[in-house]
């Protein structure tokens, strides 16, 4: 076996592995970009959920207030209708 042939084979193997490493590095960069985008979307969604929870609490409080007012109004109507 000649040394030139061995050198050529080794160079070929090195170049194949180098291409694989470059492809993997590119894939990692793409994944990092996607992860960053997904993290930003998650933050936006978390903020939206927090706003919706706050609005829901406000609505529940308003419903409770109106319900209490209606009960008070019904009690007043009963007293008025019972009184001669």
PECORBEL-V721960 format. One record per helix or strand. SS is the DSSP state (@ for helix, = for strand). FROM is the first residue (numbers start at 0). LEN is the number of residues. Records with the same first field share a line. If there is no record, write none. Layout:
SS: FROM-LEN, FROM-LEN
//
This chain:
@: 2-80
//
